[in-house]
């Protein structure tokens, strides 16, 4: 059974040791703030920013009106940073990595007509790109398709426009983009994303440190001396978990407080949902620490395995980069990780505007992972310690 007063005393002992190490205290609170600030500064884009614009060189193989209009339209388009040049210059600049994508407009494209649309041998537009600029080339392909269709429509629909002089050859609809719930775009909330991700990652590292400390105490015999006292095993583990969870909650408060004051990180969703996710994340940190202590073996092996597991879960769980950037198989695998649910819930209640109804399933998932970690930790520690009758004392767990 748990002895509540002793649980607090044990947790208080660990808290006093934690706050006594001022250098460790500074690193514990400073590292996630520095990492979150760096990630946010890299990916932050103001609301009015057009975002990344791939460099494009446009080469026209013929001096034709249609090709000239397509080239001019690409150069005016805000989604790309395009400029016209000749073929030799384009090759030289692409080889020097001064340009990301080269668009070569063939002369056959200038002879476009309604009859040519049914031809099997259609004009071939070439896109050259550096090997690292594959996604930029796909972006440019989409912009080029829109521009070419719009400009070529003047040639193809000239008879119709002659009958309707006021006809505008534009897309027959307007686009209004908005984020629902009203949290805003990720580019404008990069600091919120980075503070959520880096805080969650460091909570796992803090849990790992707590588990390594417990391993060290067991190796030095402190755990055995505590077990010799009239204290149940469950009370000892609860005291350790409580201390870890309280520091984790303080870590969340400090990092998000810094983010709010310096970078404007806000809880756009439910404050109650944020509090629920903070408690769930702190519980996961404590449970992960006990799991490391229970299955880690020695400190060196436990640290190596835990760091590998934390970094892998951070990457797949979307703590570094948004999960939609990952391949499909990785996104499906990430559902099985606690970091995915932690990121969904914490980001949801901060910059995505999620309410309490959306937060509690994520918190419930974290609680389930924590319960599983605690069950494994308890089973392994009981096996490691043996029945431990403590000389017939009824205080054995």
DRENSEDREN-315595 format. One record per residue (C-alpha): x, y, z; residue number from 0; residue in three letters. Coordinates in nm, 2 decimals. Example, Ala and Ser with C-alpha at 12.3 -4.5 7.8 and 13.67 -1.06 7.14 Angstrom:
% residues 2
     c1     c2     c3 pos code
   1.23  -0.45   0.78   0  ALA
   1.37  -0.11   0.71   1  SER
This chain:
% residues 397
     c1     c2     c3 pos code
   0.00   0.00   0.00   0  UNK
   0.10   0.36  -0.05   1  UNK
   0.19   0.58   0.26   2  UNK
   0.09   0.93   0.14   3  UNK
   0.30   1.12   0.40   4  UNK
   0.61   0.92   0.33   5  UNK
   0.55   0.97  -0.05   6  UNK
   0.57   1.34   0.00   7  UNK
   0.88   1.32   0.22   8  UNK
   1.06   1.11  -0.04   9  UNK
   0.95   1.34  -0.32  10  UNK
   1.06   1.64  -0.11  11  UNK
   1.40   1.48  -0.06  12  UNK
   1.45   1.44  -0.44  13  UNK
   1.33   1.79  -0.50  14  UNK
   1.58   1.94  -0.26  15  UNK
   1.86   1.75  -0.42  16  UNK
   1.74   1.87  -0.76  17  UNK
   1.73   2.24  -0.67  18  UNK
   2.06   2.21  -0.48  19  UNK
   2.24   2.15  -0.82  20  UNK
   2.22   2.50  -0.96  21  UNK
   2.42   2.42  -1.27  22  UNK
   2.20   2.12  -1.35  23  UNK
   1.90   2.33  -1.27  24  UNK
   2.01   2.59  -1.53  25  UNK
   2.06   2.33  -1.79  26  UNK
   1.73   2.16  -1.72  27  UNK
   1.53   2.47  -1.78  28  UNK
   1.77   2.64  -2.03  29  UNK
   1.82   2.36  -2.29  30  UNK
   1.46   2.33  -2.40  31  UNK
   1.42   2.71  -2.42  32  UNK
   1.73   2.74  -2.64  33  UNK
   1.63   2.45  -2.86  34  UNK
   1.27   2.58  -2.90  35  UNK
   1.38   2.93  -2.97  36  UNK
   1.63   2.81  -3.24  37  UNK
   1.37   2.58  -3.41  38  UNK
   1.11   2.85  -3.40  39  UNK
   1.34   3.12  -3.55  40  UNK
   1.43   2.89  -3.84  41  UNK
   1.07   2.80  -3.94  42  UNK
   0.88   3.12  -3.83  43  UNK
   0.70   3.31  -4.11  44  UNK
   0.49   3.62  -4.05  45  UNK
   0.12   3.61  -4.15  46  UNK
   0.18   3.82  -4.46  47  UNK
   0.49   3.64  -4.57  48  UNK
   0.46   3.46  -4.91  49  UNK
   0.67   3.17  -4.78  50  UNK
   0.96   3.00  -4.96  51  UNK
   1.01   3.09  -5.32  52  UNK
   1.21   2.85  -5.53  53  UNK
   1.46   3.00  -5.77  54  UNK
   1.36   2.94  -6.13  55  UNK
   1.53   3.01  -6.46  56  UNK
   1.30   3.02  -6.76  57  UNK
   1.45   2.94  -7.11  58  UNK
   1.24   2.99  -7.42  59  UNK
   1.36   2.80  -7.73  60  UNK
   1.16   3.03  -7.96  61  UNK
   1.07   3.40  -7.98  62  UNK
   0.70   3.34  -7.98  63  UNK
   0.42   3.55  -7.82  64  UNK
   0.28   3.26  -7.62  65  UNK
   0.62   3.16  -7.48  66  UNK
   0.69   3.52  -7.40  67  UNK
   0.36   3.56  -7.21  68  UNK
   0.43   3.23  -7.01  69  UNK
   0.78   3.36  -6.93  70  UNK
   0.65   3.70  -6.82  71  UNK
   0.37   3.54  -6.61  72  UNK
   0.62   3.31  -6.43  73  UNK
   0.85   3.61  -6.36  74  UNK
   0.55   3.80  -6.21  75  UNK
   0.42   3.51  -6.00  76  UNK
   0.47   3.56  -5.63  77  UNK
   0.51   3.18  -5.56  78  UNK
   0.84   3.16  -5.74  79  UNK
   1.15   3.38  -5.79  80  UNK
   1.18   3.34  -6.17  81  UNK
   1.39   3.51  -6.43  82  UNK
   1.44   3.46  -6.80  83  UNK
   1.78   3.36  -6.94  84  UNK
   1.94   3.17  -7.23  85  UNK
   2.02   2.80  -7.23  86  UNK
   2.39   2.83  -7.17  87  UNK
   2.35   3.06  -6.87  88  UNK
   2.09   2.83  -6.72  89  UNK
   2.32   2.53  -6.75  90  UNK
   2.61   2.72  -6.59  91  UNK
   2.40   2.86  -6.30  92  UNK
   2.24   2.52  -6.23  93  UNK
   2.58   2.36  -6.22  94  UNK
   2.70   2.63  -5.98  95  UNK
   2.40   2.57  -5.76  96  UNK
   2.29   2.93  -5.81  97  UNK
   1.94   2.82  -5.93  98  UNK
   1.71   2.55  -5.81  99  UNK
   1.50   2.47  -6.12 100  UNK
   1.53   2.54  -6.49 101  UNK
   1.22   2.55  -6.71 102  UNK
   1.28   2.49  -7.08 103  UNK
   0.99   2.59  -7.30 104  UNK
   1.01   2.41  -7.63 105  UNK
   0.93   2.59  -7.96 106  UNK
   0.66   2.34  -8.03 107  UNK
   0.46   2.48  -7.74 108  UNK
   0.42   2.81  -7.94 109  UNK
   0.21   2.62  -8.20 110  UNK
  -0.05   2.51  -7.96 111  UNK
  -0.40   2.48  -8.10 112  UNK
  -0.73   2.29  -8.03 113  UNK
  -0.63   2.03  -8.30 114  UNK
  -0.29   1.97  -8.13 115  UNK
  -0.45   1.88  -7.80 116  UNK
  -0.55   1.54  -7.95 117  UNK
  -0.20   1.47  -8.08 118  UNK
  -0.01   1.19  -7.91 119  UNK
   0.32   1.36  -7.95 120  UNK
   0.26   1.67  -7.73 121  UNK
   0.52   1.94  -7.67 122  UNK
   0.76   1.84  -7.40 123  UNK
   0.85   2.10  -7.13 124  UNK
   1.17   2.01  -6.95 125  UNK
   1.24   2.08  -6.58 126  UNK
   1.60   2.06  -6.47 127  UNK
   1.68   2.07  -6.10 128  UNK
   1.96   1.99  -5.86 129  UNK
   1.92   1.65  -5.69 130  UNK
   1.84   1.81  -5.36 131  UNK
   1.56   2.03  -5.51 132  UNK
   1.32   1.75  -5.60 133  UNK
   1.03   1.90  -5.41 134  UNK
   1.10   2.25  -5.54 135  UNK
   1.07   2.11  -5.89 136  UNK
   0.73   1.96  -5.81 137  UNK
   0.62   2.30  -5.68 138  UNK
   0.74   2.48  -6.00 139  UNK
   0.57   2.22  -6.21 140  UNK
   0.23   2.31  -6.05 141  UNK
   0.29   2.68  -6.09 142  UNK
   0.40   2.63  -6.45 143  UNK
   0.09   2.42  -6.53 144  UNK
  -0.15   2.69  -6.40 145  UNK
   0.03   2.97  -6.58 146  UNK
   0.06   2.78  -6.91 147  UNK
  -0.31   2.69  -6.91 148  UNK
  -0.41   3.04  -6.83 149  UNK
  -0.19   3.20  -7.10 150  UNK
  -0.26   2.93  -7.37 151  UNK
  -0.64   2.97  -7.31 152  UNK
  -0.61   3.30  -7.50 153  UNK
  -0.49   3.11  -7.81 154  UNK
  -0.73   2.82  -7.78 155  UNK
  -1.04   3.02  -7.69 156  UNK
  -0.98   3.31  -7.93 157  UNK
  -1.30   3.24  -8.13 158  UNK
  -1.51   3.23  -7.82 159  UNK
  -1.36   3.56  -7.69 160  UNK
  -1.43   3.72  -8.03 161  UNK
  -1.80   3.65  -7.97 162  UNK
  -1.78   3.77  -7.60 163  UNK
  -1.53   4.06  -7.58 164  UNK
  -1.58   4.10  -7.21 165  UNK
  -1.51   3.74  -7.13 166  UNK
  -1.22   3.70  -6.88 167  UNK
  -1.01   3.40  -6.92 168  UNK
  -0.95   3.33  -6.55 169  UNK
  -1.05   3.05  -6.31 170  UNK
  -1.42   3.07  -6.25 171  UNK
  -1.39   3.09  -5.87 172  UNK
  -1.21   3.26  -5.59 173  UNK
  -1.02   3.09  -5.31 174  UNK
  -1.06   3.19  -4.94 175  UNK
  -0.82   2.99  -4.71 176  UNK
  -0.87   2.98  -4.34 177  UNK
  -0.76   2.76  -4.05 178  UNK
  -1.02   2.57  -3.85 179  UNK
  -1.03   2.59  -3.55 180  UNK
  -0.92   2.95  -3.57 181  UNK
  -0.56   2.89  -3.46 182  UNK
  -0.38   3.02  -3.77 183  UNK
  -0.12   2.87  -4.01 184  UNK
   0.18   2.67  -3.89 185  UNK
   0.42   2.91  -4.05 186  UNK
   0.30   3.20  -3.83 187  UNK
   0.30   2.98  -3.52 188  UNK
   0.64   2.81  -3.56 189  UNK
   0.74   2.92  -3.21 190  UNK
   0.44   2.76  -3.06 191  UNK
   0.51   2.43  -3.25 192  UNK
   0.88   2.44  -3.15 193  UNK
   0.80   2.51  -2.78 194  UNK
   0.55   2.22  -2.77 195  UNK
   0.79   1.98  -2.94 196  UNK
   1.11   2.07  -2.76 197  UNK
   0.93   2.08  -2.42 198  UNK
   0.78   1.73  -2.47 199  UNK
   1.12   1.60  -2.59 200  UNK
   1.30   1.73  -2.29 201  UNK
   1.03   1.60  -2.05 202  UNK
   1.13   1.25  -2.18 203  UNK
   1.50   1.33  -2.12 204  UNK
   1.42   1.46  -1.77 205  UNK
   1.24   1.13  -1.71 206  UNK
   1.55   0.94  -1.84 207  UNK
   1.77   1.14  -1.60 208  UNK
   1.54   1.05  -1.31 209  UNK
   1.55   0.69  -1.40 210  UNK
   1.93   0.69  -1.43 211  UNK
   1.95   0.85  -1.08 212  UNK
   1.73   0.56  -0.94 213  UNK
   1.97   0.31  -1.11 214  UNK
   2.26   0.49  -0.94 215  UNK
   2.09   0.48  -0.61 216  UNK
   2.03   0.11  -0.65 217  UNK
   2.39   0.05  -0.75 218  UNK
   2.52   0.24  -0.45 219  UNK
   2.29   0.05  -0.21 220  UNK
   2.07   0.35  -0.11 221  UNK
   1.76   0.17  -0.25 222  UNK
   1.83  -0.13  -0.04 223  UNK
   1.88   0.08   0.27 224  UNK
   1.55   0.25   0.21 225  UNK
   1.38  -0.09   0.15 226  UNK
   1.51  -0.19   0.49 227  UNK
   1.31   0.09   0.65 228  UNK
   0.94   0.05   0.72 229  UNK
   0.85   0.19   0.37 230  UNK
   0.67  -0.01   0.11 231  UNK
   0.82  -0.06  -0.24 232  UNK
   0.51   0.12  -0.38 233  UNK
   0.57   0.42  -0.16 234  UNK
   0.93   0.45  -0.28 235  UNK
   0.83   0.44  -0.64 236  UNK
   0.54   0.68  -0.59 237  UNK
   0.78   0.93  -0.42 238  UNK
   1.02   0.91  -0.71 239  UNK
   0.74   0.95  -0.96 240  UNK
   0.59   1.24  -0.78 241  UNK
   0.92   1.43  -0.77 242  UNK
   0.98   1.37  -1.14 243  UNK
   0.63   1.48  -1.23 244  UNK
   0.65   1.80  -1.02 245  UNK
   0.97   1.90  -1.18 246  UNK
   0.82   1.82  -1.52 247  UNK
   0.52   2.05  -1.45 248  UNK
   0.76   2.32  -1.34 249  UNK
   0.95   2.27  -1.66 250  UNK
   0.64   2.31  -1.87 251  UNK
   0.54   2.63  -1.68 252  UNK
   0.89   2.79  -1.72 253  UNK
   0.94   2.71  -2.09 254  UNK
   0.59   2.81  -2.20 255  UNK
   0.61   3.12  -1.97 256  UNK
   0.93   3.22  -2.15 257  UNK
   0.77   3.15  -2.49 258  UNK
   0.47   3.36  -2.40 259  UNK
   0.67   3.66  -2.28 260  UNK
   0.94   3.66  -2.55 261  UNK
   0.78   3.50  -2.86 262  UNK
   0.41   3.55  -2.80 263  UNK
   0.32   3.18  -2.76 264  UNK
  -0.04   3.16  -2.65 265  UNK
  -0.30   2.91  -2.55 266  UNK
  -0.55   2.97  -2.83 267  UNK
  -0.76   2.67  -2.73 268  UNK
  -0.89   2.55  -2.39 269  UNK
  -0.68   2.65  -2.08 270  UNK
  -0.83   2.35  -1.90 271  UNK
  -0.72   2.14  -2.19 272  UNK
  -0.37   2.28  -2.16 273  UNK
  -0.36   2.20  -1.79 274  UNK
  -0.49   1.85  -1.86 275  UNK
  -0.22   1.79  -2.13 276  UNK
   0.05   1.93  -1.90 277  UNK
  -0.05   1.69  -1.62 278  UNK
  -0.06   1.40  -1.86 279  UNK
   0.28   1.48  -2.01 280  UNK
   0.43   1.51  -1.66 281  UNK
   0.29   1.17  -1.57 282  UNK
   0.44   1.02  -1.89 283  UNK
   0.78   1.17  -1.80 284  UNK
   0.76   1.01  -1.45 285  UNK
   0.65   0.67  -1.59 286  UNK
   0.92   0.68  -1.86 287  UNK
   1.18   0.74  -1.59 288  UNK
   1.07   0.44  -1.38 289  UNK
   1.07   0.23  -1.70 290  UNK
   1.43   0.33  -1.77 291  UNK
   1.53   0.24  -1.42 292  UNK
   1.35  -0.09  -1.43 293  UNK
   1.47  -0.23  -1.77 294  UNK
   1.79  -0.03  -1.82 295  UNK
   2.03  -0.26  -1.65 296  UNK
   2.34  -0.05  -1.60 297  UNK
   2.36   0.33  -1.64 298  UNK
   2.57   0.33  -1.96 299  UNK
   2.34   0.09  -2.15 300  UNK
   2.03   0.25  -2.02 301  UNK
   2.14   0.60  -2.13 302  UNK
   2.23   0.48  -2.48 303  UNK
   1.91   0.29  -2.54 304  UNK
   1.69   0.57  -2.38 305  UNK
   1.85   0.84  -2.59 306  UNK
   1.80   0.64  -2.91 307  UNK
   1.43   0.57  -2.82 308  UNK
   1.36   0.93  -2.72 309  UNK
   1.51   1.08  -3.04 310  UNK
   1.33   0.82  -3.26 311  UNK
   1.00   0.89  -3.09 312  UNK
   1.06   1.27  -3.11 313  UNK
   1.12   1.25  -3.49 314  UNK
   0.83   1.02  -3.57 315  UNK
   0.60   1.18  -3.32 316  UNK
   0.63   1.53  -3.49 317  UNK
   0.82   1.70  -3.21 318  UNK
   1.09   1.82  -3.45 319  UNK
   0.90   1.87  -3.78 320  UNK
   0.52   1.85  -3.85 321  UNK
   0.41   1.49  -3.89 322  UNK
   0.26   1.56  -4.24 323  UNK
   0.61   1.59  -4.38 324  UNK
   0.68   1.23  -4.29 325  UNK
   0.61   0.94  -4.53 326  UNK
   0.29   0.76  -4.51 327  UNK
   0.43   0.45  -4.34 328  UNK
   0.59   0.67  -4.07 329  UNK
   0.27   0.86  -4.00 330  UNK
   0.08   0.53  -3.95 331  UNK
   0.36   0.39  -3.73 332  UNK
   0.36   0.72  -3.52 333  UNK
   0.01   0.65  -3.39 334  UNK
   0.16   0.38  -3.17 335  UNK
   0.39   0.63  -3.00 336  UNK
   0.31   0.84  -2.70 337  UNK
   0.49   1.14  -2.85 338  UNK
   0.23   1.16  -3.13 339  UNK
  -0.06   1.19  -2.89 340  UNK
   0.13   1.44  -2.67 341  UNK
   0.21   1.66  -2.97 342  UNK
  -0.14   1.64  -3.10 343  UNK
  -0.29   1.74  -2.77 344  UNK
  -0.04   2.01  -2.66 345  UNK
  -0.02   2.17  -3.01 346  UNK
  -0.40   2.15  -3.04 347  UNK
  -0.47   2.35  -2.72 348  UNK
  -0.20   2.60  -2.79 349  UNK
  -0.19   2.73  -3.15 350  UNK
  -0.45   2.52  -3.31 351  UNK
  -0.74   2.64  -3.10 352  UNK
  -0.85   2.29  -2.98 353  UNK
  -1.11   2.27  -2.70 354  UNK
  -1.13   2.05  -2.40 355  UNK
  -1.33   1.79  -2.59 356  UNK
  -1.04   1.74  -2.83 357  UNK
  -0.78   1.74  -2.56 358  UNK
  -0.90   1.46  -2.33 359  UNK
  -0.86   1.17  -2.58 360  UNK
  -0.50   1.27  -2.62 361  UNK
  -0.46   1.29  -2.25 362  UNK
  -0.63   0.96  -2.21 363  UNK
  -0.39   0.80  -2.46 364  UNK
  -0.09   0.94  -2.26 365  UNK
  -0.24   0.81  -1.94 366  UNK
  -0.27   0.47  -2.10 367  UNK
   0.10   0.47  -2.21 368  UNK
   0.20   0.58  -1.86 369  UNK
   0.00   0.30  -1.70 370  UNK
   0.17   0.05  -1.93 371  UNK
   0.51   0.19  -1.85 372  UNK
   0.44   0.18  -1.48 373  UNK
   0.31  -0.18  -1.50 374  UNK
   0.63  -0.30  -1.68 375  UNK
   0.85  -0.10  -1.44 376  UNK
   0.67  -0.25  -1.13 377  UNK
   0.70  -0.61  -1.27 378  UNK
   1.07  -0.57  -1.34 379  UNK
   1.15  -0.41  -1.01 380  UNK
   0.96  -0.67  -0.82 381  UNK
   1.15  -0.95  -1.00 382  UNK
   1.48  -0.77  -0.94 383  UNK
   1.42  -0.72  -0.57 384  UNK
   1.26  -1.05  -0.49 385  UNK
   0.99  -1.10  -0.23 386  UNK
   1.19  -0.90   0.03 387  UNK
   1.00  -0.99   0.34 388  UNK
   1.20  -0.74   0.54 389  UNK
   1.25  -0.97   0.84 390  UNK
   0.88  -1.06   0.86 391  UNK
   0.77  -0.69   0.86 392  UNK
   0.42  -0.63   0.73 393  UNK
   0.55  -0.33   0.55 394  UNK
   0.68  -0.53   0.25 395  UNK
   0.51  -0.43  -0.07 396  UNK
